[in-house]
Amino acid sequence: MSDRLEQALFDLGQRIEYPKTPDFGAGNPVRSERRISRGWRIAAAVAAAALVLLAFPGPRQAVANLFRIGAVTLTVVDDLPTAAVEREPSGLLVTVEKAQDEVGFLVLKLDSDPDAVYLDLSVPGGMVTLGYGAHDGGYSLLITQLLATTDEQAVMKLLTPGTSVEPVTVEGEPGFWIEGDPHVVILFDQDGDLIEDSARLAANTLLYIVGDRTVRIEGGLSLDQALEIAAALE
């Protein structure tokens, strides 16, 4: 893992609450139970990362780092799975109104109407992806939103040392700016199982939490452009 990536993950780790070792001794039982529950979620994410690596053909890959923000886990690996390809966002094509009716969070959007809206109810809490700038190869901009407060992991990002991760502040909240070599997005269902054929190559991404949702802004963007888009969402 590159020094820059390692330092970026460390710096962000100082700014996002991370599960502490559970206190099994005397004390507030509710607080202790919460710590234990969050610790189990991290342990489950580690196990899921191992299962992801086993699920794809190719050389053995080592998990170099693991971090979670909202419903999204970032994992650094030696190589990306060869099964990952450029593909449409996951879910069924619907209207913004239909997507809003089906998920338990407010769907943020830009002033202009998206070219497409994808709704995927197989992931915990549901996931909505807005596509802007449609072209033959897909979309110039993807804005994905999913419930941040779910106890379940919904998305895993596989990164290589060629992908840089920078801690950023978005609308007063901490997040990640991911750029460089393409990374892979993999989805998990309500039962925590890997969704078959969900591995998708992704471009530069701004990842952050706002309110009760995790937001991904993805495209051939600079960080400044992504931050401007984040500020325009309502």
N, C-alpha and C positions, 0 to 999 in steps of 0.2 A: 504494500500500500504506500502511495506517495506521501511525503512529509506534509504537503499542502492539504491533502484529503484528511489525513490523520488529525492535523491541527484544526481543520474546519469542524470536524465531528466533535472534537474535544471542546472547542469554544462554544458550539451550540449546546452541548451537553450541560454547560454551566448555566444556560439560560432557560432550559426547559426542564420541568419537574421530571425526575427520573426515579423509578421505583427503588426504594431503599431496602436494605435487608430487613425482613419482617421481625418485629419484636414479639417473641414468643413468651416473654415474661409478663410480669404484672403490669397493668396499665389499662388504658382505655380500650375495651374489647372491640368497639366499633372501629377505632383508628387502626388497631392491629389487624382486624379482618380486612380492612381496605388495603393495607400494605401487602398482606399475603395474596389477596386477589390480584393486585397489579403485578406482583412478582410472578405469579403463575402465568399471566398473560405474556410477559416477556419470555418466560421459559417456553411457552407454546410457540411464540414467534421463532425462537431458535430452532425448535423441532421442525416447524414448517419450512424453514430455510433448508434444513437438511433434506426434507422430503422433496422440495423443489429440485434440488441439485440431482437427486436420485431419479427424478421423473424424466429427465431429459437425457438423450444419448450423447455420447462424446466423452472427452477426457474427464477424469475426476477433477472436481473443482473444490477449492477450499474457501470456506466462509471466513473473510478477514475482519469484518466488522458488522455490527448490527445496531440499528437505531430505529426508534419508532416515533412518529409524530402523528397524532390522531389515529386514523384507521390505516395509515400507510407505514410500512416498514422498509427501511433502506438497508440493503445488504451488499457488501463488497465481495466480489468473487474474482477468481483468476481469469475466467473466460465466460462469455455469455453463451447460453444454450443455442445450439444451431436451429432449434425449432422456432425461435423467435423471428417473426417476419413483420413487414409493414402490412397492416390490416386496418379495417374500419374499427372505430370504437365499439366496445362491447354493448349489446343491448338491442332493443327494438326501436324503430323509428316512430316517434310520437310527436305531439305538440308540446309546447312549453306548459300549457294548461293541464294536459294529461299528466305530464311528469310531476307537476306541482301537487296534483291530487293524490299521487301514489307514494310520495316520500314524506317523511316527517320533519323536513327542514325547509326553510325558505330558499327557493332556487334563485340565485343571483344571476343577473344577465346584464349585457350592455344595452345602450339605448337602441341600437339597431337589432333587427330580428336575426337570429341565427339561421344559417342555411339548412341546418339539420339539428334535431334533438334526439339523443339516444337515452333510453331508459333501461337500466339493468336491475331487476329486482332479485337477482340470484345472490348478489353480494349483501352482506349484513347492512341493514338500514336503507338499502337501495342506492343506486348511483345514477347521476344524470350528467351527460356530456353534451355540451353545446359546440357545434362545429361552425366556424366562420371562414369565409374565403374558400369556397368549394372549388376544387380543380380535379383533373384526372387522377392525380396521385393522392387525393385525400382532401385535407383542409389546411389552410395556412395557420389557423389558430384553433386549438381545442381548449375548452374550459370545462373541467370535470369537477363535480362536487359530490361528496358523500358524507354520511354522518360521522362526525369526529368523536362522538361520545359513546359509540358502541364498544362493548367489551371485546368484540371479535376483530381479528385482523381481516381486512377486506382486500388490500392491495399490497403487493411486494414489488419493490424496485430492485433489480439486480444491476449493480454498477461495477465497472472495472477501474483499475487505477488510472486509466486514460480519461475518466470522467471526473471533472472537478466538482466539489461540493463546497459552497460558500454559505456561511450563516448570514442571514439578512433579517431586517425588520420590515414587516409589511403591515401597514395600518396600525402600528404600535405593537404588533405581535411578532414573535420569532418565527422564522421559517428557513427554508433551504433554497438556494439557487443552484441548479444542477445543469452543467453545460459541458461541452467537449464531445468525446466519443458517445455515440448513441447508447442508451441504456434500455433495459427491458422492463416492461410492466406486466405483472402476472396477477390474476384475480383469484380470490378464494370465495367459496359459497358460504351459505348460512351455517353449514356443518363444519367449516374450517377446512374443507377439501379443495384441492387445486382444481380450478375449472379448466377442463380440457380445451386445448386450442385457444387459450386466452393470451398466450405470450405475444406481446407486441413491442416492436422497436419504437422507442420514443425519442423525441428531439429535446432541445433545451427546455427546462421546466422550472417554474416557480412553484414551490410547494409550501403551503402555510395553512394555519387554522384561523378562521374567523367565526366567532360565535360557536355554534354547535356543529359546524361543518368543516371538513378538510377540503381545500381548494387546490386544484392543479391547473396552472396556466402553461400550456405547451405549444411550441412552434419554433420557427426559425427566428427567434427574438433575441434581443439583447436584454440584460437585466433591467435597464432603464425603461425599455418598452414594456416589459412584463409588469413592472411596478406601476406604470401608468394605466395599464389595463386593469390591474387589481384595484386601483383607486377609483376607476370608472364603474365598477360593478355595483349594482344596486338591486 
